[in-house]
Amino acid sequence: ESELLSKLPLDQHHLIASIAPRWVCVASATNDSWADPVGEFLATRDAAPVWSLFCHSNNLDDDKNENNNNNNNNAVPKQQQTAPSASAIATEHRTEICQYKNRKCVYQDGSPSYVPQGDSIAIVPESYMEFYRNNAKAAKKAWEKSQSWRREKDVWRIHTLPNVWFPRIKQAYPHFLHGHSKAGYPIIYEQPGRMNLKELFRTGCKIHDMTFHYQFFMEYISNIVCTRGEIRALQGPNAPPPSCSSWGIMVVMDVKGAGLSHLSGDVVKYLKAAGDINSAHYPLSMKRAFLVNSPFWLAGAWSGIKGILPDSVQVDIRSETNYYDSLYKSTHIPTDDTCSPP
């Protein structure tokens, strides 16, 4: 009987672990809710330490298994090889420009790069200098922290790692990437009034899962979307090469229906963490934000709400009656007939 399942002394990860040291593959369709793909991944992950007892290596994103990972096939991971130290990378590749190849930020020889695509260790990006008001010492310190962060959080290869919470996060917090501004900035549309992050956290999602998704999304925009020809063409013939200083986004946030009932301690912590990540590691990437369908009370509460957005972003608050003119008839966002989805 289903009500007795919670009393069982064993769970799925114990079953998987009992197969060690032999190989095992756990697989199902991403959208097969009956199979519970997220639960499959968690069970596979929690069984992995047993393989370590038999000295097997472990690597969830082994190139041999990339296709399986894309289809949510979760082979029990091999032990990850230790990445080269930041000092070793800095010594050998200090002036070399990073490339984005095979879903990783790497150098020409394939070694990992802990700076974004188009940048080098030796040169502090313009966006960092501008963010820190040309304080070279502060900008350099922040640039070095970003390199450490990209190494420690595996941001340099994040697109080779499974984003197992992706479908549930998209459902719990509706957000869409569609079109671009006339200046060539991709536009993200968000609907916080329809979010149900409180329930998502109750079902096992953690703040670090949400920040992983945020980093995954930002790296997708910077490395893939903003390097496309139609986006680059809008920046003109003299546009600088792709780098962390040459791309940006605009956000349109539909706050209709949003209220305090959507918030919880974990939700607020995540929103603040995402804002901190943006300011620290993607400085000045958010060029402008529009809050549309704004209720009358939002202006009075704005001082508290703005704390979840990067300090540098310009925000326009628009009510139900005037946001169409602000968005589609202004110089900031083209009308639908000139907007091409990136």
Disulfide bonds with the S-S distance in Angstrom:
none
